[in-house]
Amino acid sequence: MANVIKIELFNEETEKTEVYTAGRISGNVTLKAIEFKIKAEAGAENELVQAREMAQFIVTDVFKNQFTVEELYSGLESHVLFPKMGEIIETVLVGKKGLTPPV
């Protein structure tokens, strides 16, 4: 069974942390995650472009627009943003933490 993908985002307006859970991760979403990994390893784009595309993918494809990209950016502290996005991508790729991705 795959890990449940969750993210906790601080809401600036309510000053509370909200928890979001991703639903079923389809094969199409996994294929997109593989594309991100290949691009990142090849250095195909600059890191800023990759980060923005990854954030959009996480919001749209993984969490199905439960929050916006801006809420993702503002809801995580700076030192947590990129590690958390990477963790989400890796979990999409392998289904369970600690396994080797298929790429």
Buried (B, 14 or more C-beta within 10 A) or exposed (E): EEBEBEBEBBEEEEEEEBEBEBEEBEEEBBEBBBBBBEBBEEEEEEEEEBBEBBBEBBBBBBBEEBBBBEBBBBBBEEEEBBEBBBBBBBBBBBBEEEEEBEE
